[in-house]
């Protein structure tokens, strides 16, 4: 944005403050239209800034959306809990498996669930 501000200030003969304002509204795709380039150099700079602004905002939005929409991502707490259950000296192996199965089933239901976990749980219940 700073490079485009200096360049547009040079090509369009405007103050640096106005060119910074223009760069900001152009990069964020707001584009009020109060300032628009008329020279060929200014239009080329504007085109490049628009592409960079749209790309940057698109990547930022995609990254944030991916963070919130990834339900299968294991947290360190999930890993620590499973490790604690498996390392527990007070539980028998069959009890560890039963607790882990219930824990994974509840976790899958909370995350939207999938048929594989439901089938595994129902098979486990039928065996009990």
C-alpha positions in Angstrom: 0.0 0.0 0.0 2.8 2.4 0.8 4.5 1.7 -2.6 1.3 2.2 -4.4 0.7 5.4 -2.4 4.0 6.9 -3.4 3.6 5.8 -7.1 0.0 7.1 -7.4 1.1 10.4 -5.8 3.8 10.7 -8.4 1.7 9.7 -11.4 -1.4 11.7 -10.4 0.3 14.7 -8.8 -1.7 14.4 -5.5 -0.6 14.8 -1.9 0.8 11.8 -0.1 -2.1 11.9 2.5 -4.6 11.7 -0.3 -2.7 8.9 -2.0 -2.5 6.9 1.2 -6.3 7.3 1.6 -6.8 6.2 -2.0 -4.6 3.1 -1.5 -6.4 2.1 1.6 -9.9 2.3 0.1 -8.7 0.6 -3.1 -6.9 -2.3 -1.4 -9.9 -2.9 0.9 -12.2 -3.0 -2.1 -14.3 -0.2 -0.7 -13.3 2.2 -3.5 -15.4 5.3 -2.7 -14.6 6.8 -6.1 -13.8 10.2 -4.7 -10.3 9.8 -6.1 -9.6 7.8 -9.2 -6.5 7.7 -11.4 -6.6 9.2 -14.9 -3.0 8.7 -16.2 -1.9 5.4 -17.7 0.7 4.8 -14.9 -1.9 5.6 -12.2 -4.4 3.1 -13.7 -1.7 0.4 -13.9 -0.8 0.9 -10.3 -4.5 0.9 -9.4 -5.1 -2.4 -11.2 -2.1 -4.1 -9.4 -3.3 -2.8 -6.1 -6.8 -4.0 -6.7 -5.6 -7.5 -7.5 -3.3 -7.6 -4.4 -6.1 -6.2 -2.2 -8.7 -8.7 -3.4 -6.2 -11.6 -3.0 -5.1 -10.6 0.4 -8.6 -10.1 1.8 -9.7 -13.4 0.1 -6.8 -15.3 1.7 -7.5 -13.7 5.1 -11.2 -14.6 4.9 -10.5 -18.1 3.8 -8.0 -18.7 6.6 -10.5 -17.5 9.2 -13.3 -19.6 7.7 -11.0 -22.7 7.6 -10.1 -22.2 11.3 -13.8 -22.1 12.4 -15.1 -24.8 10.0 -12.5 -27.6 10.7 -14.3 -29.8 13.3 -11.9 -32.8 12.9 -8.9 -30.9 14.2 -7.7 -32.5 17.4 -6.7 -30.2 20.2 -3.9 -30.9 22.6 -6.5 -31.4 25.3 -8.0 -34.3 23.3 -4.6 -35.9 22.8 -3.8 -35.5 26.5 -7.1 -37.0 27.7 -6.7 -40.1 25.4 -3.1 -40.5 26.6 -4.1 -40.2 30.2 -6.8 -42.9 29.7 -4.3 -45.2 27.9 -1.6 -44.7 30.6 -3.9 -45.2 33.5 -2.6 -47.9 35.9 -6.0 -48.2 37.7 -8.0 -49.3 34.7 -8.0 -52.7 33.0 -7.4 -52.8 29.2 -11.0 -53.6 28.5 -12.1 -50.6 30.7 -9.7 -48.3 28.8 -11.1 -49.4 25.5 -14.7 -48.9 26.7 -13.9 -45.4 28.0 -12.1 -44.4 24.8 -15.0 -45.7 22.7 -17.6 -43.7 24.7 -15.3 -40.6 24.7 -14.8 -40.8 20.9 -18.5 -41.4 20.3 -19.6 -38.4 22.4 -16.9 -36.3 20.7 -18.0 -37.3 17.2 -21.7 -36.5 18.1 -20.7 -33.1 19.4 -18.7 -32.4 16.1 -21.6 -33.4 13.9 -20.9 -37.1 14.0 -20.3 -39.6 11.2 -21.8 -42.9 10.5 -18.5 -44.8 11.1 -18.4 -43.8 14.8 -22.1 -44.5 15.3 -21.8 -47.9 13.7 -18.7 -48.7 15.9 -20.6 -47.6 19.0 -23.7 -49.6 18.2 -21.5 -52.7 17.4 -19.8 -52.2 20.8 -23.1 -52.0 22.6 -24.4 -55.2 21.0 -21.3 -57.0 22.2 -21.7 -55.8 25.8 
